[in-house]
């Protein structure tokens, strides 16, 4: 297959193995994909990057990212992790409050740069997500419900009284979840992070009567979890038997490396696959990952979408050739 099409890949960094595998397939098909790493824009000490606009209003850059592309794959933008190093570069003479404001400003600036670049490159085919709404868990839950997918009942509240009522309604089995990305905080050599956690009566008793608005969900007793990767109308699914280990039962990110969860290829009911594909179509999302739960009540519960579409684990554990399928999509 010799396509010789112009393809741009926007990835987080050169260390992304899944991106490298797709590039290998594209090269095998006769293409020479161009690449822009989000980390390169942040790491100004190691990379020299310039963007400007020419006389006819086209984006030009010393990266070679000019004109139109046949296909663009937005694999992952930077997660701004290099700003942690920027934060460390300030000495003790700069107040921590000022450092926090500077990092916040740099994050907003990088978001503007990202939107500017994505808005000014043209292509016939686009794979990935260039719309921040895909990361809104609450919107995605409501939209999933409109597509007749089951979702765990949830409450967004600032009141202890409302939380207590929700707690009692669901037989004292509810969880607390992040609304956006996982919170990470590094203190010395220790990294603190947030997980999905069961809420106990003791937890609620220690809550003040009013607290910052938080997201609580009914805890679903499960047979297993399901991670899907979707590309257009193809759904690749994997069952994760996380409920067999107390460490991973509530949140499988608390991974047990000594006794890993069993994972197997899985076929969702066709009606569930169709609902997910329609949900992605409604979101104008061409690819991404979905987390679901198969409850003990035999129902499938939609949990959330990861529009960055982490698929390495699904592909490797289930022997799905997803890298090949992505390359085929980009150049076919």
C-alpha positions in Angstrom: 0.0 0.0 0.0 1.6 3.3 -1.1 -0.5 6.2 -0.2 2.0 9.1 0.3 -0.6 11.2 2.0 0.3 14.2 4.2 -0.5 13.2 7.8 0.1 15.1 11.0 0.3 13.5 14.4 0.0 15.6 17.5 1.2 13.7 20.5 2.2 14.4 24.1 5.9 13.4 23.8 8.3 11.2 22.0 7.9 8.6 24.7 4.4 7.6 23.7 4.7 4.0 22.6 1.3 3.7 21.0 2.0 6.7 18.8 5.3 5.2 17.7 3.6 2.0 16.7 1.0 3.8 14.6 3.8 5.8 12.9 5.6 2.5 12.1 2.5 1.3 10.3 2.1 4.6 8.4 5.7 4.4 7.2 5.1 0.8 6.1 2.1 2.0 4.1 4.4 4.5 2.3 3.8 7.7 4.3 6.1 10.0 6.1 3.9 11.5 8.8 4.8 14.8 10.4 4.7 15.2 14.1 4.2 17.9 16.8 4.7 17.0 20.4 2.8 19.1 23.0 5.8 18.8 25.4 8.0 20.5 22.8 6.0 23.7 23.0 6.5 23.7 26.8 10.1 22.7 26.8 11.5 25.9 25.3 15.1 25.1 26.6 15.3 22.0 24.3 13.1 23.1 21.4 12.9 26.1 19.2 9.4 26.6 17.8 7.9 29.6 16.0 4.4 30.1 14.7 3.2 33.1 12.6 0.6 34.0 10.0 1.6 34.7 6.3 0.1 37.3 4.0 -2.9 35.1 3.0 -3.7 34.3 6.6 -2.2 30.8 6.8 -0.4 29.4 9.8 3.3 28.9 9.2 5.9 27.4 11.5 9.5 26.3 11.6 8.2 22.9 12.5 7.0 22.5 8.8 3.4 22.4 10.0 2.0 24.5 7.1 -0.8 24.1 4.6 -3.4 21.4 4.5 -3.1 17.8 5.6 -5.0 14.7 4.4 -5.4 13.5 8.0 -4.7 14.8 11.5 -4.5 12.5 14.6 -4.7 14.4 17.9 -3.3 11.6 20.0 -2.8 13.6 23.2 -2.0 17.2 23.8 0.5 18.0 26.6 -0.7 17.6 30.2 1.5 20.6 31.2 3.6 18.3 33.4 6.7 20.3 32.5 5.2 23.2 34.5 6.1 21.2 37.6 9.8 21.7 36.7 9.1 25.4 36.0 7.6 25.6 39.5 10.7 24.1 41.0 12.9 26.6 39.2 11.8 29.5 41.4 14.0 30.1 44.5 12.8 30.8 48.0 12.8 34.6 47.4 9.6 34.2 45.3 6.5 33.7 47.4 4.5 30.5 46.9 1.4 32.5 46.2 3.1 34.3 43.3 4.5 31.1 42.0 1.0 29.5 42.0 -0.4 32.6 40.1 2.4 32.3 37.5 1.9 28.6 36.9 -1.9 29.2 36.6 -1.2 31.9 34.0 1.2 29.7 32.0 -1.4 26.9 32.0 -4.1 29.3 30.6 -1.6 30.6 28.0 -0.7 27.1 26.8 -4.4 26.4 26.4 -4.8 29.4 24.2 -1.8 28.2 22.1 -3.3 24.7 21.8 -6.6 26.1 20.6 -4.9 28.5 18.2 -2.9 25.7 16.5 -5.8 23.3 16.3 -8.1 26.0 14.8 -5.6 26.9 12.1 -4.6 23.6 10.6 -6.8 22.0 7.9 -7.4 18.4 7.0 -9.8 16.0 5.2 -9.9 13.5 8.1 -9.6 14.2 11.8 -9.1 11.6 14.5 -9.3 12.5 18.2 -10.9 15.3 20.2 -10.3 19.0 19.8 -13.2 20.0 22.0 -12.9 20.3 25.7 -16.5 19.4 26.3 -15.6 15.8 25.8 -13.9 15.9 29.2 -17.0 17.0 31.1 -18.1 13.9 33.0 -21.4 15.4 34.0 -22.4 16.4 30.4 -21.3 12.9 29.2 -23.4 11.2 31.9 -26.5 13.2 30.9 -26.0 12.6 27.2 -25.4 8.9 27.8 -28.7 8.7 29.6 -30.4 10.4 26.6 -28.9 7.6 24.5 -30.6 5.0 26.8 -27.5 3.9 28.5 -27.7 3.1 32.2 -25.8 5.4 34.5 -25.2 5.2 38.3 -27.4 7.7 40.1 -25.4 10.7 41.3 -25.7 13.9 43.3 -23.7 17.1 43.1 -24.1 18.9 46.4 -22.7 21.3 48.9 -25.0 20.2 51.8 -24.5 17.5 54.4 -28.3 17.0 54.7 -28.6 16.2 51.0 -25.6 13.9 51.1 -27.1 12.0 54.1 -30.4 11.5 52.2 -28.5 10.2 49.2 -26.4 8.0 51.4 -29.5 6.4 53.1 -31.4 6.1 49.7 -28.6 3.9 48.4 -28.2 1.6 51.4 -25.1 3.5 52.6 -23.1 2.5 49.5 -21.9 5.6 47.7 -18.6 6.8 46.2 -16.8 10.1 45.9 -15.2 10.8 42.5 -13.1 13.5 40.9 -15.1 15.7 38.5 -12.2 16.5 36.3 -8.6 15.1 36.1 -7.0 13.2 39.0 -5.4 15.6 41.5 -1.7 14.9 42.0 0.5 16.7 44.5 4.2 16.0 45.0 5.6 16.7 48.5 9.3 15.8 48.7 9.7 12.3 47.5 6.0 11.4 48.0 3.3 11.7 45.4 -0.2 12.2 46.7 -3.1 11.4 44.4 -6.9 11.0 44.5 -8.9 7.9 43.8 -12.5 6.9 43.7 -13.4 6.0 47.3 -16.4 4.5 49.2 -17.9 7.0 51.7 -18.7 5.8 55.2 -21.0 7.1 57.9 -17.8 8.2 59.8 -16.7 10.2 56.7 -20.1 12.0 56.5 -20.1 12.7 60.3 -16.8 14.5 59.8 -18.1 16.6 57.0 -19.1 20.2 57.8 -22.7 21.1 57.2 -21.6 23.1 54.1 -18.7 22.0 51.9 -17.3 22.6 48.5 -19.5 21.2 45.8 -18.7 17.6 45.4 -19.7 14.7 43.2 -21.1 11.5 44.8 -22.4 8.4 42.9 -24.3 5.3 43.8 -21.9 2.4 44.3 -22.6 -0.4 41.7 -21.9 -3.9 42.8 -20.2 -5.4 39.7 -19.4 -8.6 38.0 -16.6 -6.9 36.2 -15.5 -3.6 34.6 -15.3 -3.0 30.8 -12.9 -0.7 29.0 -13.7 0.0 25.4 -11.8 1.8 22.7 -13.9 3.1 19.9 -12.7 4.3 16.5 -15.6 5.5 14.3 -18.0 2.5 14.3 -15.5 -0.1 15.6 -15.7 -1.1 19.3 -12.8 -3.0 20.9 -13.7 -4.1 24.5 -11.9 -5.7 27.4 -13.4 -7.1 30.6 -11.4 -6.3 33.8 -12.1 -8.6 36.8 -11.1 -5.9 39.3 -13.8 -6.9 41.8 -11.8 -10.1 42.7 -9.2 -8.0 44.6 -10.1 -5.7 47.5 -7.3 -3.4 46.5 -8.8 -2.7 43.0 -12.5 -3.4 43.8 -13.5 0.3 44.0 -10.8 1.8 41.8 -8.7 -0.4 39.5 -6.1 2.4 39.3 -4.9 1.1 42.7 -3.1 -1.5 40.7 -1.8 -4.7 42.3 1.4 -5.5 40.5 2.0 -8.6 42.5 -1.5 -10.0 41.6 -2.7 -8.2 38.5 -6.4 -8.2 37.6 -7.4 -10.8 35.0 -8.3 -9.2 31.7 -9.9 -10.8 28.6 -11.3 -9.8 25.3 -15.0 -9.0 25.5 -18.0 -8.6 23.2 -20.6 -6.1 24.3 -24.2 -6.6 23.3 -24.8 -5.0 20.0 -27.4 -2.7 21.4 -24.9 -1.3 23.9 -22.2 -0.9 21.1 -24.8 1.0 19.0 -25.7 3.3 21.9 -22.0 4.1 22.5 -21.4 4.7 18.8 -24.4 7.1 18.6 -23.1 8.8 21.8 -19.7 9.4 20.1 -21.5 10.6 17.0 -23.5 13.1 19.0 -20.3 14.4 20.6 -18.6 14.5 17.2 -15.9 12.3 18.7 -14.2 10.0 16.2 -12.3 8.0 18.8 -11.8 7.5 22.5 -12.1 5.2 25.4 -15.2 4.3 27.5 -15.4 2.8 31.0 -18.4 0.7 31.9 -19.5 -1.7 34.6 -21.5 -4.9 34.3 -23.5 -4.9 37.4 -24.7 -7.9 39.5 -28.1 -6.9 38.3 -26.9 -7.8 34.7 -27.2 -4.1 33.6 -24.4 -2.3 31.8 -23.6 1.1 33.4 -21.8 3.9 31.6 -19.2 5.6 33.7 -17.1 8.0 31.6 -15.3 8.8 28.4 -11.6 9.4 28.0 -11.4 11.4 24.8 -7.6 11.1 24.7 -8.3 7.4 24.0 -5.8 5.4 25.9 -5.9 2.1 24.0 -2.5 0.4 24.7 -3.7 -1.8 27.5 -6.8 -2.9 25.6 -4.7 -3.7 22.5 -1.9 -5.5 24.3 -4.0 -7.6 26.7 -6.6 -8.6 24.1 -4.4 -8.9 21.1 -6.4 -6.3 19.2 -4.4 -4.7 16.3 -5.7 -1.2 17.1 -2.5 0.5 16.0 -3.0 -0.9 12.5 -6.6 0.1 12.4 -5.7 3.7 13.3 -3.0 3.9 10.6 -5.5 2.5 8.1 -8.1 5.1 9.1 -5.5 8.0 8.7 -4.4 7.1 5.2 -7.2 5.1 3.6 
